[in-house]
Structures are given as structure tokens and as C-alpha cells.
């Protein structure tokens, strides 16, 4: 019998598997795709902090990023540039394969084409049911980890609840020979969210958007617009899709069971980025599970420490980011355009760029820094905040 079965062979699942296998536990990863590295709808942008923290294989990096251009609905622009590399674009296939290979080298076992449909918990085991090659299978382990991405059906079936608020993403690989820096667009193509054009390599780029509804239809229209503007060669490209949780589920643990990554809502509500937060969550999950297995105590009461730990690390960022996300969705296009004008005219963009504590990954400081400007708060009609600035400063020291 396996000690831990991990459902999902993406970066979060594979990193959890690696950490547990390093401790000597018998780990099995069940991945529904035919092999690792099949993730398609992901922009794959991570920060220098993520690279340094998790020693990301440099061979999985396509391009370094240190600048971007933001476009308002009515044509105002903000150019953000720093001399130092702020982020990189990953080759998601190479990235996923690299982390899976590291897990396998430490002893983790993988089974592909294994679509898990249910997890039932008894006082002694976690029983996993799934489909492989059209046939049902059942496997038993001491504990299970759900790392299968945005999978609300499975989360609800195992009693964790599901995120009630989420966005849908669509993305395509396009030819953009003249694109030199990341472009982010706000407006009617992605109401309440944004669209992006991110250079990767050799005249290639990733074009995508987030939306509440019809992401494919919206992306096709926007790609046609980009082609007409000469920014991409053709809009006749294949689209990929994905769901992104904007809030964590009701809870991320139960007896013999943890959820990590997108399954746990460990995603930036502002941008939808989940790689770094998911890896941080998996690190905590592996540590808690290692100690619980060693003590032979996989009760819900014991595993509750996982949720307390990851929420101490990420909780305030998620709450403030979600508040900012909901505020942004209520803004009109005129308000967005007005904010662009204020930031540019007042030199707020330059001030933020010079601030050393403004981070690619930790957005609460940026949010609070913007709201300290009264002209912005008045424009957004923000009177009372659901959090305290001092609390943010204290938690991020």
C-alpha cells in the first residue's frame, strides 16, 4: 500500500511528491493525461523569487521579462520598466517534465492516463477510484493529496467544497515577429479582467484573456483585432482553455486528505497566476504530511495545521487581492482610463517602480500604495477598506 497518492502530475503535485519521496515515503502520482508536460492554457510567467526559491531548471526558461506596456480601454498607456529581470516565461512542457523527473528520481511513482473520479475516506485508508483505458480502478493509500488543478466537482465530492467564484481563461500560441515586450490590455475584450500578449521566442507569443463568460469567443474577436493591427500574423489558431479559482474552497483538508495549488485556491486573484503560490502550498503540505505520517496521525484535527500554515503565508494576500479584483470588476472603462491618466500625470508609476518593496508576487503592498493616493481613492470611490494597512506591513516583514 502506498503512503500517499497524489492526484495530479502538474508542478504542484510533482513538487509535493518529490518532497514526500525524499523523506522515504512511498508515493504514487495519478495523472489523467498521457504524460507529464501536457498543460496548455497557462501563460507560464513566474518571478525571480520563485526561480530562486525552488531552483527552477534554467532550461525551462524561454525568455526573461523586465518591461511591459499596459493599455487602457481608450488608448492611454503605461510603460513599466526595470533594469533587472522581474519575471521569466516558462516552457510549460519542459517545466512540468523537469519537476516530474525530479520527483521520479527521488522514488515517486507515476501512473498516467489515470482519471480520478472519487476519493472516499475511512478510518484506516484513503480509497481512490478512477478510470484508466476505459476501465475502473481502485487504489488504497494512507493519505491522499488533491493537486488536479481547478476541479470543483472532485473537491465537492470529497467534502471540501468548491470555489464559488472563478474565471475562465483562453489562450493561443501566435506569431508576433515584432513583439518585444509584454502587452496587457484592459477593456471590452475582457470586461472586468484583462488580455495579454507575451513574447516567448523566435517571433512567437502567447495571447490570452480571462473572462467570466465566453472566453473563446472573446479571444477569437481580439485575435482578429490584433491581426488587423498587424501585431500578429494570423488569428486562425488553436485555442486552449482553463478554469481559475478566485477564492479558496470552504476548506483544504479533512481526515487523510489535503488539497494544494489551484485545487486549494492558492492563486493570485489579481492576475490568476498560480505557479508560485501553488509551490509554496505544496511545500507546506509535504511538511505537514511528513510529520503526520511519522506520528501515524492523519486525523482532520492534525491536518488542520496545514490550512492554518498556508493561510498564514498566503491568506492576507488572497483576501486583499480578491477585494481588489471585485473592486476592479465594478469599475467602468472611463474609470479605468481615468486611473491611467492619474498614474501617468502624477508620476505614480515611476514612484512604484522605484519602491524596492513592490513585488511581482506579493500584490497587497502595491494595492495599498495605490490607495494611499487620495486622488485614486476618490476616483474609485473607496471610503472604507476591509483591512488595515498596518496589518499588511506587519505580516510582510
Steps between C-alpha positions, in 0.01 A plus 500: 500500500620848419552756773370789289318516169515837325229579250653716229846502344541873441765711677314508832431128509848406384669731750293353783593152379867586490507641851318199647708246306817672624383417852474133411123471457349283228331746264283444193396779262187448290485724192204498262706605198714258300821655630634789704538835328165515323380822665380735228306799640764668712700814424785355707632825648684466832717740699869500588392426856328180387801396293739552790274342763434181305817479289312491171691327220635774273438280196125549556530880465407642159548870561580754770263793555577841645243724335137516397254740340151539643219625274187667638160458330535837325862484395694635796820307568730434791850375436649308792871427479772392739861423416493173690311193381163495677361176362552228244281314254511124541481222249219334693562159349870505593420646842245233587722221369794631702310499830349159428846362420633633831216326682566173320872518579415514869282189469149629422303273266278636219199348328367691200164479320350473848194719548399505866124526547463466876682478832334335797646515848474234769652490845791301359546595135444740213336308216549645152270408212572586140500409133794366301460386139124495542508277807443588863780453750529535876816569699545537874745721688548642847439856375411687182583842356277671244725695263292471185454870428163669491278198558189613692312175443760286674549752781127499576474122485772459763332754728740793467256717312591685183592856419177683426680771309719432202603629160545326169817543296575449133841519334672433167851482363538767231761641266600852602834578331530861620388453861780593743328535837190384680179685417196504730163633384198614702161553342210341319691192383527379861253697714598503866828325421771547236662346195868446431757460228821348636811442284655157535763421237584530130213730405250303706267624772219388729174691460222447748239647729291440807125542508189403691331377183581389145880522519541322166266732312660805657853380424417424136365854456804652667742290293327622186547858621870437568543351153332802342739725694796298373606389849459131421527319169172307509202455729428148370657312791405227743368612838550333837282553805522485878312593815659718770366516859482851642428383857604190696240231570331474840800305632805324362535203734306214655596168651783344293454764229654834391446725198781711353554750220201600287296229675553696822445840340867593548483740207550877471149646458647807328673323212397134518862391543528181703841341448690669785220494755428138412862400555502683833185313598645166393811561709281553807280200416800267467641616832171452686437159341853381573458569871144362511610176331794465736265535799237276338243774555314598182190631674325813381599668823868434432486596132317824581845642574561497124221748435608721787859500368427579136247767594760667721725511195249592231168581661523877522638525148202300376247706696636837393553381145142375486369830635700684231373258237136568592566875509657489154205307359268779613704767325375648175729539200501877563617444857780269383607758245489771767724293728752468215499877454549564873783251535682638197446870577592465869808285441353223716629237260858622540464515879376141513776379271762658728348346815712199592221331697260483203495136396394300196350235729374687806239745376355639824776760533435625147127514565546691823759732344253596228215557745716734709469749215177683584435593140484129412285410802256778412484388138426145610262629769681294762407621847543209740747218450428144620858475635763710674814625333701446819399135507636452150828666582538287814424168327737562211807588709 
